[in-house]
Amino acid sequence: MSDTVQLRPGITLTAVGEDAVLLDERTGHYHQLNATAHLIVQALVDGAAPAELVRRLTTAHPDAAPTAEADVTALLEQLHAAGLTRPLTRRAGTTP
């Protein structure tokens, strides 16, 4: 799990209590996120790399540590399959 991704343009994250929704402005589809997925996606929006996503998850939910990496990977795969993410693009001269 080393590839950093970002939400693609036109995807909006909106908090709804502890949960959240992602709106795909291109299609008008909403994607509901539970509180844990919201935590991970917010970290993604903040520019966190996958290892940081796992760290934030295990900090918030220490009991999730045994499966945190697999859980983050599964969520990232679901977001990708739904067309909500793309590889992170960095400007020349910046470090990952």
ChimeraX commands (.cxc) that place a marker at each C-alpha (Angstrom):
marker #1 position 0.00,0.00,0.00 radius 0.5
marker #1 position 2.24,2.78,-1.22 radius 0.5
marker #1 position 0.33,4.70,-3.89 radius 0.5
marker #1 position -1.08,7.99,-2.70 radius 0.5
marker #1 position -4.42,8.99,-4.16 radius 0.5
marker #1 position -6.68,12.00,-4.00 radius 0.5
marker #1 position -10.33,12.63,-4.65 radius 0.5
marker #1 position -10.79,13.46,-8.28 radius 0.5
marker #1 position -11.98,16.94,-9.25 radius 0.5
marker #1 position -15.72,17.32,-8.84 radius 0.5
marker #1 position -15.96,15.15,-5.73 radius 0.5
marker #1 position -17.13,17.01,-2.64 radius 0.5
marker #1 position -16.86,15.68,0.93 radius 0.5
marker #1 position -19.55,16.95,3.32 radius 0.5
marker #1 position -19.75,16.02,6.99 radius 0.5
marker #1 position -23.10,14.87,8.32 radius 0.5
marker #1 position -22.54,14.51,12.06 radius 0.5
marker #1 position -19.73,11.98,12.43 radius 0.5
marker #1 position -20.62,10.45,9.08 radius 0.5
marker #1 position -20.22,12.09,5.68 radius 0.5
marker #1 position -21.28,11.98,2.06 radius 0.5
marker #1 position -19.27,12.27,-1.10 radius 0.5
marker #1 position -21.05,14.02,-3.95 radius 0.5
marker #1 position -19.94,13.28,-7.48 radius 0.5
marker #1 position -20.86,16.57,-9.12 radius 0.5
marker #1 position -20.43,15.04,-12.57 radius 0.5
marker #1 position -23.06,12.32,-12.07 radius 0.5
marker #1 position -25.08,13.72,-9.17 radius 0.5
marker #1 position -24.54,10.51,-7.19 radius 0.5
marker #1 position -24.05,10.59,-3.43 radius 0.5
marker #1 position -21.90,8.06,-1.60 radius 0.5
marker #1 position -22.55,7.67,2.11 radius 0.5
marker #1 position -19.58,7.21,4.46 radius 0.5
marker #1 position -19.76,5.94,8.02 radius 0.5
marker #1 position -17.71,7.67,10.72 radius 0.5
marker #1 position -14.65,5.47,10.16 radius 0.5
marker #1 position -14.66,5.95,6.39 radius 0.5
marker #1 position -15.17,9.68,6.97 radius 0.5
marker #1 position -12.04,9.76,9.15 radius 0.5
marker #1 position -10.02,8.04,6.43 radius 0.5
marker #1 position -11.38,10.12,3.55 radius 0.5
marker #1 position -10.84,13.35,5.49 radius 0.5
marker #1 position -7.20,12.33,5.97 radius 0.5
marker #1 position -7.04,11.64,2.23 radius 0.5
marker #1 position -8.41,15.13,1.53 radius 0.5
marker #1 position -5.75,16.48,3.91 radius 0.5
marker #1 position -3.12,14.91,1.64 radius 0.5
marker #1 position -2.20,11.96,3.83 radius 0.5
marker #1 position -0.33,9.02,2.32 radius 0.5
marker #1 position -1.72,5.50,2.88 radius 0.5
marker #1 position 0.55,4.84,5.88 radius 0.5
marker #1 position -0.77,8.03,7.49 radius 0.5
marker #1 position -4.34,6.92,6.81 radius 0.5
marker #1 position -3.63,3.72,8.73 radius 0.5
marker #1 position -1.98,5.67,11.56 radius 0.5
marker #1 position -4.96,8.01,11.90 radius 0.5
marker #1 position -7.35,5.06,11.92 radius 0.5
marker #1 position -5.43,3.21,14.62 radius 0.5
marker #1 position -5.03,6.38,16.70 radius 0.5
marker #1 position -8.78,6.95,16.66 radius 0.5
marker #1 position -9.64,3.25,17.00 radius 0.5
marker #1 position -6.80,1.29,18.65 radius 0.5
marker #1 position -8.86,-1.90,18.50 radius 0.5
marker #1 position -8.77,-1.65,14.69 radius 0.5
marker #1 position -4.97,-2.05,14.57 radius 0.5
marker #1 position -4.92,-5.72,13.50 radius 0.5
marker #1 position -6.95,-5.02,10.36 radius 0.5
marker #1 position -6.33,-1.29,9.81 radius 0.5
marker #1 position -4.08,-1.64,6.76 radius 0.5
marker #1 position -6.47,-4.08,5.08 radius 0.5
marker #1 position -9.44,-1.88,5.97 radius 0.5
marker #1 position -7.82,1.25,4.51 radius 0.5
marker #1 position -6.80,-0.67,1.39 radius 0.5
marker #1 position -10.35,-1.98,0.95 radius 0.5
marker #1 position -11.85,1.51,1.30 radius 0.5
marker #1 position -9.36,2.98,-1.18 radius 0.5
marker #1 position -10.21,0.19,-3.64 radius 0.5
marker #1 position -13.94,0.87,-3.21 radius 0.5
marker #1 position -13.43,4.60,-3.78 radius 0.5
marker #1 position -11.37,3.85,-6.89 radius 0.5
marker #1 position -13.94,1.37,-8.22 radius 0.5
marker #1 position -16.63,4.04,-7.79 radius 0.5
marker #1 position -14.51,6.48,-9.81 radius 0.5
marker #1 position -14.04,8.86,-6.88 radius 0.5
marker #1 position -10.24,8.93,-6.71 radius 0.5
marker #1 position -7.21,9.33,-8.93 radius 0.5
marker #1 position -3.46,9.04,-8.37 radius 0.5
marker #1 position -2.02,12.00,-6.53 radius 0.5
marker #1 position -0.32,14.40,-8.90 radius 0.5
marker #1 position 2.52,16.46,-7.51 radius 0.5
marker #1 position 4.18,19.46,-9.02 radius 0.5
marker #1 position 7.77,19.04,-10.16 radius 0.5
marker #1 position 10.21,19.60,-7.35 radius 0.5
marker #1 position 7.88,18.51,-4.53 radius 0.5
marker #1 position 8.41,15.41,-2.47 radius 0.5
marker #1 position 5.77,12.73,-1.88 radius 0.5
marker link #1:1,2 radius 0.2
marker link #1:2,3 radius 0.2
marker link #1:3,4 radius 0.2
marker link #1:4,5 radius 0.2
marker link #1:5,6 radius 0.2
marker link #1:6,7 radius 0.2
marker link #1:7,8 radius 0.2
marker link #1:8,9 radius 0.2
marker link #1:9,10 radius 0.2
marker link #1:10,11 radius 0.2
marker link #1:11,12 radius 0.2
marker link #1:12,13 radius 0.2
marker link #1:13,14 radius 0.2
marker link #1:14,15 radius 0.2
marker link #1:15,16 radius 0.2
marker link #1:16,17 radius 0.2
marker link #1:17,18 radius 0.2
marker link #1:18,19 radius 0.2
marker link #1:19,20 radius 0.2
marker link #1:20,21 radius 0.2
marker link #1:21,22 radius 0.2
marker link #1:22,23 radius 0.2
marker link #1:23,24 radius 0.2
marker link #1:24,25 radius 0.2
marker link #1:25,26 radius 0.2
marker link #1:26,27 radius 0.2
marker link #1:27,28 radius 0.2
marker link #1:28,29 radius 0.2
marker link #1:29,30 radius 0.2
marker link #1:30,31 radius 0.2
marker link #1:31,32 radius 0.2
marker link #1:32,33 radius 0.2
marker link #1:33,34 radius 0.2
marker link #1:34,35 radius 0.2
marker link #1:35,36 radius 0.2
marker link #1:36,37 radius 0.2
marker link #1:37,38 radius 0.2
marker link #1:38,39 radius 0.2
marker link #1:39,40 radius 0.2
marker link #1:40,41 radius 0.2
marker link #1:41,42 radius 0.2
marker link #1:42,43 radius 0.2
marker link #1:43,44 radius 0.2
marker link #1:44,45 radius 0.2
marker link #1:45,46 radius 0.2
marker link #1:46,47 radius 0.2
marker link #1:47,48 radius 0.2
marker link #1:48,49 radius 0.2
marker link #1:49,50 radius 0.2
marker link #1:50,51 radius 0.2
marker link #1:51,52 radius 0.2
marker link #1:52,53 radius 0.2
marker link #1:53,54 radius 0.2
marker link #1:54,55 radius 0.2
marker link #1:55,56 radius 0.2
marker link #1:56,57 radius 0.2
marker link #1:57,58 radius 0.2
marker link #1:58,59 radius 0.2
marker link #1:59,60 radius 0.2
marker link #1:60,61 radius 0.2
marker link #1:61,62 radius 0.2
marker link #1:62,63 radius 0.2
marker link #1:63,64 radius 0.2
marker link #1:64,65 radius 0.2
marker link #1:65,66 radius 0.2
marker link #1:66,67 radius 0.2
marker link #1:67,68 radius 0.2
marker link #1:68,69 radius 0.2
marker link #1:69,70 radius 0.2
marker link #1:70,71 radius 0.2
marker link #1:71,72 radius 0.2
marker link #1:72,73 radius 0.2
marker link #1:73,74 radius 0.2
marker link #1:74,75 radius 0.2
marker link #1:75,76 radius 0.2
marker link #1:76,77 radius 0.2
marker link #1:77,78 radius 0.2
marker link #1:78,79 radius 0.2
marker link #1:79,80 radius 0.2
marker link #1:80,81 radius 0.2
marker link #1:81,82 radius 0.2
marker link #1:82,83 radius 0.2
marker link #1:83,84 radius 0.2
marker link #1:84,85 radius 0.2
marker link #1:85,86 radius 0.2
marker link #1:86,87 radius 0.2
marker link #1:87,88 radius 0.2
marker link #1:88,89 radius 0.2
marker link #1:89,90 radius 0.2
marker link #1:90,91 radius 0.2
marker link #1:91,92 radius 0.2
marker link #1:92,93 radius 0.2
marker link #1:93,94 radius 0.2
marker link #1:94,95 radius 0.2
marker link #1:95,96 radius 0.2
view
